[in-house]
């Protein structure tokens, strides 16, 4: 699974493109670091196995966002649109 290349957020007339492709190396390093450190930390209500799987679950959630499009049109104020490519 590949995470999105670009996340495009538009709040009213203001566009905010986030080039996730440039952040992939950082995401990979954070994934490896979290997989090594999280099992060693105590988190109430979790087992060691659950803490070891957490970084990979978060990565799969980010990868599942590819192709996501969320338009929000409130009654008052600017509309918000989020696109993940």
C-alpha positions in Angstrom: 0.0 0.0 0.0 1.3 3.4 -1.0 0.4 6.5 1.0 -1.0 9.6 -0.9 1.4 11.6 -3.0 -0.4 14.9 -2.4 -3.0 16.1 0.1 -4.8 19.1 -1.1 -6.8 21.1 1.4 -9.0 24.0 0.2 -10.6 26.3 2.9 -12.8 28.7 1.0 -10.7 30.3 -1.7 -7.4 29.4 0.0 -5.6 26.3 -1.4 -3.1 24.4 0.8 -1.3 21.6 -1.1 0.8 19.3 1.2 3.4 17.3 -0.9 3.3 14.1 1.1 5.7 12.5 -1.4 8.5 14.7 0.1 7.6 13.4 3.6 7.8 9.7 2.7 11.5 9.3 3.9 10.5 10.9 7.2 7.4 8.7 7.5 9.6 5.6 6.9 12.1 6.6 9.5 9.3 7.4 12.0 7.6 4.0 11.3 10.8 2.1 12.0 11.6 4.2 15.1 8.1 3.8 16.5 8.1 0.0 15.8 11.3 -0.2 17.9 10.4 2.1 20.7 6.6 1.7 21.3 6.8 -2.0 22.5 9.3 -0.8 25.2 6.9 1.9 26.6 4.1 1.3 29.0 0.8 2.4 27.7 -2.2 1.7 30.0 -4.7 -0.7 28.5 -2.4 -2.2 25.8 -0.2 -5.2 25.4 3.3 -5.3 24.0 1.9 -6.9 20.8 -0.7 -4.1 20.3 1.9 -1.4 20.8 4.2 -3.2 18.3 1.4 -3.2 15.7 0.3 0.4 16.2 2.8 2.1 13.7 1.9 -0.4 11.0 -1.8 0.2 11.6 -1.4 4.0 11.4 0.6 3.5 8.1 -2.2 1.4 6.6 -4.7 4.0 7.7 -2.7 6.7 5.9 -2.3 4.6 2.8 -6.1 3.9 2.8 -6.7 7.7 2.5 -5.4 7.6 -1.1 -8.2 8.6 -3.3 -10.2 10.2 -0.5 -12.3 13.3 -1.2 -14.2 15.1 1.5 -16.2 18.2 0.6 -17.8 20.0 3.6 -20.2 22.8 3.0 -21.3 24.5 6.2 -24.4 26.7 6.4 -22.2 29.7 7.4 -18.5 30.3 6.7 -16.2 29.0 4.0 -16.4 25.4 2.7 -13.6 23.0 3.2 -12.5 20.4 0.7 -9.8 17.7 1.3 -8.5 15.6 -1.6 -5.8 12.9 -1.2 -4.1 11.7 -4.3 
